[in-house]
Amino acid sequence: MVNCQLRKFGYEHNYDNYEFNKEQVLGELRRFLLSVMQLAIDHNYVTLEDKEKFIAPAFPDRVKSAIVV
C-alpha cells in the first residue's frame, strides 16, 4: 500500500490521507508516462527509439511483453 497526503494551503493547513494499492499507483504512473511520450512523438519532440530508451526503466522485463504500443 502507498500512503499519500493531499495538503491544501491557505489560511488553514488542511490535509487528507489516502491509501492506495502500490501496483495500481505504479500502473497509472506507467500509463501516464506512455501517454506523455506518445504526445512527444506525435509532435515530433522525440523519436520512437528515444521513447523506448527513456521508458525502458519504468517497465521491467516481465511487463514488457504485455505492453501494446
N, C-alpha and C positions, 0 to 999 in steps of 0.2 A: 504494500500500500504506500501511497505517496500522500503526505500531509502538506496542505498549502494554506496560506493565509492571504485573503484579499483585504487589503487595507485601503481605507478611504480617508484622505486627509482633508482637513478644513478646520473649522473651529473645534470640532471634536475628533478624536482619533478613534474611529470605528474600524473594526475588523471582523471578518467572518472566517471560520475554519472550515476547510473542506478536506475530505479524504477520498482519494481516487485509486483505482486499480492501476498498478505500475505498468502492466502490459498495455492497457488502454491508453494511458498517457503517452507512452513511447510510440504506440501505433499512430496516434493523432499527430504527434510531432513529425514522424516519418512522412505521413500523408501531406502535412503542411510543407515540408521540405520538398517533396516531389512536385507539389503544385507551384511553389515559388520557382523552382528550377525549370519547370515546363514553361512558365511565363518568360523566364530569361531566354530560353531557347526560341520561343515564338517571336520575341522582339529582337533577336539576333545579338544578345549580350554575351551569350556563351554558346559553345558548340555542344553537340550531343556527347562527344568524347569528354569534354570538360565536365559536363554534368555527371557522367558516370564516375569519373575520378573523384569529384567533390563529394558525392553522396555515398560512395563505397563504404566509408567507415560507419555510416549510420545503419547499414544493412549487413548483419552477419551472414556468413555463407549459407547457413541453414534457411535463411529467409529469402535470399536472392532468387531461388528457384520459384518462389511464389509471387514475385513481383512481375506485373504485366505492365509494360510501357506502351 
